[in-house]
Amino acid sequence: MRFPRDAPLHRVIRALAAFGFRVVRAGNHIAMERANADGSRTPLTMPNHEVIKGSTLRAICTQAGIDRDAFLEAYEVA
């Protein structure tokens, strides 16, 4: 399966929510955060556009430490 070229923002947010991320703040960018088991937090920032480009989506997954195939699986369900 390939990364979506233009992914709708709402599906990206739902897919990231499956990995424990929640929206903390929204403006020009959307700030998300995940609480980890060790008490630390993983921040994530993405542009607040209607669609997210594939290259930006790959960078988001790298920043969040999410495996490509795991993200695609969550994205298909979202």
MMTF fields as JSON, N, C-alpha, C and O atoms, coordinates in Angstrom:
{
  "mmtfVersion": "1.0.0",
  "mmtfProducer": "UNKNOWN",
  "numBonds": 311,
  "numAtoms": 312,
  "numGroups": 78,
  "numChains": 1,
  "numModels": 1,
  "chainsPerModel": [1],
  "groupsPerChain": [78],
  "chainIdList": ["A"],
  "bondAtomList": [4, 2, 8, 6, 12, 10, 16, 14, 20, 18, 24, 22, 28, 26, 32, 30, 36, 34, 40, 38, 44, 42, 48, 46, 52, 50, 56, 54, 60, 58, 64, 62, 68, 66, 72, 70, 76, 74, 80, 78, 84, 82, 88, 86, 92, 90, 96, 94, 100, 98, 104, 102, 108, 106, 112, 110, 116, 114, 120, 118, 124, 122, 128, 126, 132, 130, 136, 134, 140, 138, 144, 142, 148, 146, 152, 150, 156, 154, 160, 158, 164, 162, 168, 166, 172, 170, 176, 174, 180, 178, 184, 182, 188, 186, 192, 190, 196, 194, 200, 198, 204, 202, 208, 206, 212, 210, 216, 214, 220, 218, 224, 222, 228, 226, 232, 230, 236, 234, 240, 238, 244, 242, 248, 246, 252, 250, 256, 254, 260, 258, 264, 262, 268, 266, 272, 270, 276, 274, 280, 278, 284, 282, 288, 286, 292, 290, 296, 294, 300, 298, 304, 302, 308, 306],
  "bondOrderList": [1, 1, 1, 1, 1, 1, 1, 1, 1, 1, 1, 1, 1, 1, 1, 1, 1, 1, 1, 1, 1, 1, 1, 1, 1, 1, 1, 1, 1, 1, 1, 1, 1, 1, 1, 1, 1, 1, 1, 1, 1, 1, 1, 1, 1, 1, 1, 1, 1, 1, 1, 1, 1, 1, 1, 1, 1, 1, 1, 1, 1, 1, 1, 1, 1, 1, 1, 1, 1, 1, 1, 1, 1, 1, 1, 1, 1],
  "groupList": [{"groupName": "MET", "atomNameList": ["N", "CA", "C", "O"], "elementList": ["N", "C", "C", "O"], "formalChargeList": [0, 0, 0, 0], "bondAtomList": [1, 0, 2, 1, 3, 2], "bondOrderList": [1, 1, 2], "singleLetterCode": "M", "chemCompType": "L-PEPTIDE LINKING"}, {"groupName": "ARG", "atomNameList": ["N", "CA", "C", "O"], "elementList": ["N", "C", "C", "O"], "formalChargeList": [0, 0, 0, 0], "bondAtomList": [1, 0, 2, 1, 3, 2], "bondOrderList": [1, 1, 2], "singleLetterCode": "R", "chemCompType": "L-PEPTIDE LINKING"}, {"groupName": "PHE", "atomNameList": ["N", "CA", "C", "O"], "elementList": ["N", "C", "C", "O"], "formalChargeList": [0, 0, 0, 0], "bondAtomList": [1, 0, 2, 1, 3, 2], "bondOrderList": [1, 1, 2], "singleLetterCode": "F", "chemCompType": "L-PEPTIDE LINKING"}, {"groupName": "PRO", "atomNameList": ["N", "CA", "C", "O"], "elementList": ["N", "C", "C", "O"], "formalChargeList": [0, 0, 0, 0], "bondAtomList": [1, 0, 2, 1, 3, 2], "bondOrderList": [1, 1, 2], "singleLetterCode": "P", "chemCompType": "L-PEPTIDE LINKING"}, {"groupName": "ASP", "atomNameList": ["N", "CA", "C", "O"], "elementList": ["N", "C", "C", "O"], "formalChargeList": [0, 0, 0, 0], "bondAtomList": [1, 0, 2, 1, 3, 2], "bondOrderList": [1, 1, 2], "singleLetterCode": "D", "chemCompType": "L-PEPTIDE LINKING"}, {"groupName": "ALA", "atomNameList": ["N", "CA", "C", "O"], "elementList": ["N", "C", "C", "O"], "formalChargeList": [0, 0, 0, 0], "bondAtomList": [1, 0, 2, 1, 3, 2], "bondOrderList": [1, 1, 2], "singleLetterCode": "A", "chemCompType": "L-PEPTIDE LINKING"}, {"groupName": "LEU", "atomNameList": ["N", "CA", "C", "O"], "elementList": ["N", "C", "C", "O"], "formalChargeList": [0, 0, 0, 0], "bondAtomList": [1, 0, 2, 1, 3, 2], "bondOrderList": [1, 1, 2], "singleLetterCode": "L", "chemCompType": "L-PEPTIDE LINKING"}, {"groupName": "HIS", "atomNameList": ["N", "CA", "C", "O"], "elementList": ["N", "C", "C", "O"], "formalChargeList": [0, 0, 0, 0], "bondAtomList": [1, 0, 2, 1, 3, 2], "bondOrderList": [1, 1, 2], "singleLetterCode": "H", "chemCompType": "L-PEPTIDE LINKING"}, {"groupName": "VAL", "atomNameList": ["N", "CA", "C", "O"], "elementList": ["N", "C", "C", "O"], "formalChargeList": [0, 0, 0, 0], "bondAtomList": [1, 0, 2, 1, 3, 2], "bondOrderList": [1, 1, 2], "singleLetterCode": "V", "chemCompType": "L-PEPTIDE LINKING"}, {"groupName": "ILE", "atomNameList": ["N", "CA", "C", "O"], "elementList": ["N", "C", "C", "O"], "formalChargeList": [0, 0, 0, 0], "bondAtomList": [1, 0, 2, 1, 3, 2], "bondOrderList": [1, 1, 2], "singleLetterCode": "I", "chemCompType": "L-PEPTIDE LINKING"}, {"groupName": "GLY", "atomNameList": ["N", "CA", "C", "O"], "elementList": ["N", "C", "C", "O"], "formalChargeList": [0, 0, 0, 0], "bondAtomList": [1, 0, 2, 1, 3, 2], "bondOrderList": [1, 1, 2], "singleLetterCode": "G", "chemCompType": "PEPTIDE LINKING"}, {"groupName": "ASN", "atomNameList": ["N", "CA", "C", "O"], "elementList": ["N", "C", "C", "O"], "formalChargeList": [0, 0, 0, 0], "bondAtomList": [1, 0, 2, 1, 3, 2], "bondOrderList": [1, 1, 2], "singleLetterCode": "N", "chemCompType": "L-PEPTIDE LINKING"}, {"groupName": "GLU", "atomNameList": ["N", "CA", "C", "O"], "elementList": ["N", "C", "C", "O"], "formalChargeList": [0, 0, 0, 0], "bondAtomList": [1, 0, 2, 1, 3, 2], "bondOrderList": [1, 1, 2], "singleLetterCode": "E", "chemCompType": "L-PEPTIDE LINKING"}, {"groupName": "SER", "atomNameList": ["N", "CA", "C", "O"], "elementList": ["N", "C", "C", "O"], "formalChargeList": [0, 0, 0, 0], "bondAtomList": [1, 0, 2, 1, 3, 2], "bondOrderList": [1, 1, 2], "singleLetterCode": "S", "chemCompType": "L-PEPTIDE LINKING"}, {"groupName": "THR", "atomNameList": ["N", "CA", "C", "O"], "elementList": ["N", "C", "C", "O"], "formalChargeList": [0, 0, 0, 0], "bondAtomList": [1, 0, 2, 1, 3, 2], "bondOrderList": [1, 1, 2], "singleLetterCode": "T", "chemCompType": "L-PEPTIDE LINKING"}, {"groupName": "LYS", "atomNameList": ["N", "CA", "C", "O"], "elementList": ["N", "C", "C", "O"], "formalChargeList": [0, 0, 0, 0], "bondAtomList": [1, 0, 2, 1, 3, 2], "bondOrderList": [1, 1, 2], "singleLetterCode": "K", "chemCompType": "L-PEPTIDE LINKING"}, {"groupName": "CYS", "atomNameList": ["N", "CA", "C", "O"], "elementList": ["N", "C", "C", "O"], "formalChargeList": [0, 0, 0, 0], "bondAtomList": [1, 0, 2, 1, 3, 2], "bondOrderList": [1, 1, 2], "singleLetterCode": "C", "chemCompType": "L-PEPTIDE LINKING"}, {"groupName": "GLN", "atomNameList": ["N", "CA", "C", "O"], "elementList": ["N", "C", "C", "O"], "formalChargeList": [0, 0, 0, 0], "bondAtomList": [1, 0, 2, 1, 3, 2], "bondOrderList": [1, 1, 2], "singleLetterCode": "Q", "chemCompType": "L-PEPTIDE LINKING"}, {"groupName": "TYR", "atomNameList": ["N", "CA", "C", "O"], "elementList": ["N", "C", "C", "O"], "formalChargeList": [0, 0, 0, 0], "bondAtomList": [1, 0, 2, 1, 3, 2], "bondOrderList": [1, 1, 2], "singleLetterCode": "Y", "chemCompType": "L-PEPTIDE LINKING"}],
  "groupTypeList": [0, 1, 2, 3, 1, 4, 5, 3, 6, 7, 1, 8, 9, 1, 5, 6, 5, 5, 2, 10, 2, 1, 8, 8, 1, 5, 10, 11, 7, 9, 5, 0, 12, 1, 5, 11, 5, 4, 10, 13, 1, 14, 3, 6, 14, 0, 3, 11, 7, 12, 8, 9, 15, 10, 13, 14, 6, 1, 5, 9, 16, 14, 17, 5, 10, 9, 4, 1, 4, 5, 2, 6, 12, 5, 18, 12, 8, 5],
  "groupIdList": [1, 2, 3, 4, 5, 6, 7, 8, 9, 10, 11, 12, 13, 14, 15, 16, 17, 18, 19, 20, 21, 22, 23, 24, 25, 26, 27, 28, 29, 30, 31, 32, 33, 34, 35, 36, 37, 38, 39, 40, 41, 42, 43, 44, 45, 46, 47, 48, 49, 50, 51, 52, 53, 54, 55, 56, 57, 58, 59, 60, 61, 62, 63, 64, 65, 66, 67, 68, 69, 70, 71, 72, 73, 74, 75, 76, 77, 78],
  "secStructList": [7, 7, 7, 7, 1, 3, 3, 3, 2, 2, 2, 2, 2, 2, 2, 2, 2, 6, 6, 6, 7, 3, 3, 3, 3, 3, 1, 1, 3, 3, 3, 3, 3, 3, 3, 7, 6, 6, 1, 7, 3, 3, 3, 3, 3, 3, 3, 7, 7, 1, 3, 3, 3, 2, 2, 2, 2, 2, 2, 2, 2, 2, 2, 2, 6, 7, 7, 2, 2, 2, 2, 2, 2, 2, 2, 2, 2, 7],
  "xCoordList": [0.841, 0.0, 0.887, 1.949, 0.444, 1.213, 0.675, -0.488, 1.548, 1.12, 0.148, 0.344, -0.9, -1.833, -1.132, -0.326, -1.44, -0.828, -1.347, -0.572, -2.651, -3.305, -4.286, -5.385, -3.876, -4.694, -5.563, -5.049, -6.868, -7.738, -7.279, -6.98, -7.23, -6.738, -7.483, -6.859, -8.802, -9.584, -9.202, -9.213, -8.867, -8.447, -7.066, -6.805, -6.18, -4.837, -4.935, -4.259, -5.777, -5.948, -6.527, -6.087, -7.505, -8.092, -7.072, -7.033, -6.238, -5.203, -4.191, -3.775, -3.788, -2.834, -3.453, -2.754, -4.755, -5.444, -5.374, -5.362, -5.329, -5.213, -3.876, -3.745, -2.89, -1.581, -1.45, -0.355, -2.554, -2.56, -2.364, -2.265, -2.305, -2.136, -3.479, -4.523, -3.424, -4.633, -4.287, -3.146, -5.27, -5.063, -4.967, -5.846, -3.887, -3.67, -4.053, -4.607, -3.747, -3.972, -4.128, -3.5, -4.951, -5.125, -5.159, -5.887, -4.369, -4.315, -3.864, -4.493, -2.778, -2.188, -1.612, -1.543, -1.198, -0.704, -1.52, -2.141, -1.506, -2.178, -1.099, -0.215, -1.182, -0.246, -0.932, -2.03, -0.263, -0.785, 0.248, 1.414, -0.195, 0.691, 0.252, -0.935, 1.248, 0.967, 1.686, 2.874, 0.976, 1.586, 2.159, 1.448, 3.425, 4.084, 4.041, 3.793, 4.278, 4.217, 5.241, 5.001, 6.381, 7.431, 7.214, 8.072, 6.077, 5.76, 6.158, 5.771, 6.928, 7.314, 6.177, 5.201, 6.321, 5.315, 5.987, 7.113, 5.294, 5.788, 4.972, 3.778, 5.612, 4.889, 4.875, 5.745, 3.888, 3.753, 3.077, 2.052, 3.656, 3.089, 2.885, 3.751, 1.728, 1.458, 0.668, -0.009, 0.754, 0.009, -1.495, -1.96, -2.235, -3.691, -4.258, -4.874, -4.041, -4.559, -5.651, -5.715, -6.51, -7.59, -7.036, -7.583, -5.937, -5.279, -3.796, -3.189, -3.233, -1.817, -1.108, -1.521, -0.041, 0.731, 1.414, 1.688, 1.686, 2.342, 3.7, 4.04, 4.49, 5.829, 5.726, 6.529, 4.746, 4.53, 4.063, 4.456, 3.235, 2.724, 3.85, 3.871, 4.779, 5.93, 6.782, 7.269, 6.957, 7.728, 7.019, 7.67, 5.697, 4.916, 5.113, 5.31, 5.061, 5.251, 6.649, 6.816, 7.649, 9.024, 9.131, 9.718, 8.564, 8.593, 7.91, 8.362, 6.827, 6.056, 6.615, 6.213, 7.545, 8.104, 7.124, 7.112, 6.302, 5.288, 5.769, 6.18, 5.71, 6.089, 5.131, 3.929, 5.66, 4.88, 3.68, 2.553, 3.931, 2.848, 1.795, 0.602, 2.241, 1.29, 0.405, -0.795, 1.005, 0.205, -0.807, -1.975, -0.367, -1.275, -2.446, -3.572, -2.18, -3.25, -4.269, -5.477, -3.774, -4.664, -5.401, -6.559, -4.73, -5.325, -6.481, -7.495, -6.329, -7.391, -8.649, -9.761, -8.485, -9.623, -10.272, -11.48, -9.467, -9.957, -10.963, -11.469],
  "yCoordList": [-1.183, 0.0, 1.248, 1.265, 2.282, 3.512, 4.586, 4.565, 5.515, 6.657, 7.476, 7.627, 8.011, 8.852, 10.128, 10.705, 10.552, 11.763, 13.006, 13.851, 13.104, 14.201, 13.595, 13.181, 13.547, 12.919, 13.964, 14.998, 13.721, 14.656, 14.78, 13.78, 15.996, 16.265, 15.457, 14.915, 15.368, 14.668, 13.189, 12.61, 12.567, 11.157, 11.001, 10.027, 11.958, 11.923, 12.048, 11.323, 12.967, 13.149, 11.892, 11.491, 11.266, 10.024, 8.899, 8.117, 8.806, 7.767, 7.994, 7.039, 9.242, 9.546, 9.312, 8.931, 9.539, 9.28, 7.803, 7.448, 6.944, 5.509, 5.166, 4.11, 6.054, 5.858, 6.641, 6.755, 7.175, 7.855, 9.356, 9.999, 9.936, 11.384, 12.078, 11.566, 13.255, 14.075, 15.503, 15.939, 16.225, 17.612, 18.467, 18.43, 19.238, 20.113, 21.548, 22.279, 21.94, 23.314, 23.338, 22.547, 24.228, 24.363, 25.835, 26.629, 26.182, 27.539, 27.389, 26.662, 28.065, 27.845, 26.441, 25.856, 25.913, 24.537, 23.813, 24.439, 22.503, 21.688, 21.047, 20.356, 21.282, 20.68, 19.48, 19.587, 18.34, 17.119, 16.618, 17.01, 15.751, 15.246, 13.837, 13.513, 13.004, 11.648, 11.458, 11.759, 10.962, 10.63, 9.219, 8.289, 9.055, 7.758, 7.04, 7.664, 5.751, 4.936, 5.368, 5.226, 5.894, 6.299, 7.695, 8.21, 8.308, 9.624, 10.772, 11.915, 10.487, 11.537, 11.796, 11.049, 12.85, 13.2, 13.345, 13.835, 12.919, 13.051, 14.133, 13.95, 15.273, 16.34, 16.088, 15.402, 16.648, 16.497, 17.752, 18.188, 18.326, 19.533, 19.293, 18.735, 19.72, 19.606, 20.815, 21.462, 21.123, 22.28, 22.035, 20.905, 23.097, 23.001, 23.283, 24.323, 22.352, 22.453, 21.413, 20.442, 21.607, 20.64, 19.284, 18.247, 19.295, 18.05, 18.131, 19.2, 16.999, 16.91, 16.162, 15.066, 16.753, 16.125, 14.868, 14.733, 13.95, 12.696, 12.898, 12.208, 13.839, 14.083, 14.626, 14.271, 15.477, 16.011, 14.903, 14.855, 14.024, 12.912, 11.963, 11.477, 11.702, 10.862, 11.519, 10.843, 12.84, 13.567, 13.518, 13.4, 13.608, 13.528, 12.166, 12.08, 11.103, 9.751, 9.584, 8.961, 10.133, 10.06, 10.804, 10.295, 12.015, 12.83, 12.107, 12.191, 11.403, 10.72, 9.344, 8.737, 8.845, 7.511, 6.411, 5.36, 6.644, 5.665, 4.97, 5.618, 3.652, 2.851, 3.119, 3.284, 3.163, 3.459, 2.521, 2.973, 1.218, 0.25, 0.348, 0.191, 0.607, 0.753, 1.981, 1.94, 3.078, 4.278, 4.011, 4.379, 3.375, 3.094, 2.226, 2.414, 1.277, 0.412, 1.245, 1.078, 2.134, 2.995, 3.992, 4.327, 4.46, 5.42, 4.791, 5.444, 3.535, 2.837, 2.691, 2.757, 2.495, 2.326, 3.671, 3.746, 4.731, 6.082, 6.63, 7.738],
  "zCoordList": [0.0, 0.0, 0.0, 0.622, -0.698, -0.811, 0.13, 0.531, 0.465, 1.263, 0.436, -0.77, 1.058, 0.305, -0.162, 0.567, -1.364, -1.908, -1.199, -0.754, -1.102, -0.389, 0.6, 0.23, 1.87, 2.908, 3.596, 4.021, 3.717, 4.439, 5.904, 6.557, 6.396, 7.746, 8.802, 9.714, 8.695, 9.728, 9.8, 10.886, 8.673, 8.695, 9.312, 10.018, 9.049, 9.638, 11.152, 11.883, 11.625, 13.075, 13.713, 14.79, 13.069, 13.615, 13.637, 14.588, 12.592, 12.55, 13.664, 14.321, 13.888, 14.956, 16.332, 17.271, 16.453, 17.719, 18.077, 19.256, 17.07, 17.317, 17.984, 18.604, 17.857, 18.481, 19.783, 20.333, 20.272, 21.559, 21.496, 22.541, 20.31, 20.195, 20.369, 19.965, 20.98, 21.128, 20.738, 20.896, 20.229, 19.834, 21.091, 21.953, 21.182, 22.324, 21.967, 22.788, 20.719, 20.298, 18.781, 18.078, 18.285, 16.843, 16.466, 17.063, 15.478, 14.934, 13.5, 12.73, 13.119, 11.803, 11.702, 10.621, 12.851, 12.946, 14.015, 14.874, 13.943, 14.954, 15.809, 15.301, 17.106, 18.045, 18.682, 19.228, 18.599, 19.214, 20.212, 20.168, 21.109, 22.136, 22.534, 22.531, 22.877, 23.356, 24.682, 24.796, 25.676, 26.957, 26.853, 26.473, 27.183, 27.098, 28.44, 29.471, 28.431, 29.643, 30.689, 31.888, 30.24, 31.184, 31.759, 32.475, 31.454, 31.987, 31.073, 31.316, 30.021, 29.087, 28.1, 28.046, 27.334, 26.334, 24.975, 24.879, 23.929, 22.558, 21.862, 21.626, 21.528, 20.826, 19.322, 18.785, 18.664, 17.217, 16.676, 17.199, 15.629, 15.028, 13.543, 12.87, 13.034, 11.601, 11.144, 11.943, 9.847, 9.344, 9.406, 9.258, 9.623, 9.691, 8.294, 8.06, 7.385, 6.017, 5.834, 6.588, 4.841, 4.592, 4.197, 4.572, 3.429, 3.034, 3.381, 3.325, 3.734, 4.087, 2.965, 2.587, 2.435, 1.359, 1.866, 3.059, 0.95, 1.305, 1.939, 2.899, 1.418, 1.977, 3.402, 4.265, 3.644, 4.995, 5.923, 7.089, 5.414, 6.204, 6.617, 7.748, 5.705, 6.039, 7.131, 8.038, 7.034, 8.049, 9.408, 10.446, 9.397, 10.64, 11.294, 12.507, 10.497, 11.036, 11.616, 12.665, 10.945, 11.447, 12.769, 13.723, 12.833, 14.04, 15.205, 16.347, 14.91, 15.95, 16.286, 17.278, 15.464, 15.704, 15.357, 15.998, 14.347, 13.931, 12.662, 11.699, 12.678, 11.521, 10.364, 10.575, 9.152, 7.943, 7.791, 7.588, 7.892, 7.707, 8.809, 8.55, 10.038, 11.148, 10.929, 11.197, 10.44, 10.171, 9.07, 9.195, 7.997, 6.876, 7.308, 6.845, 8.192, 8.701, 9.498, 9.332, 10.358, 11.143, 10.244, 10.498, 9.202, 8.265, 7.491, 7.245, 7.112, 6.37, 7.223, 6.7, 8.514, 9.42, 9.727, 9.954, 9.733, 10.135, 9.138, 9.317]
}
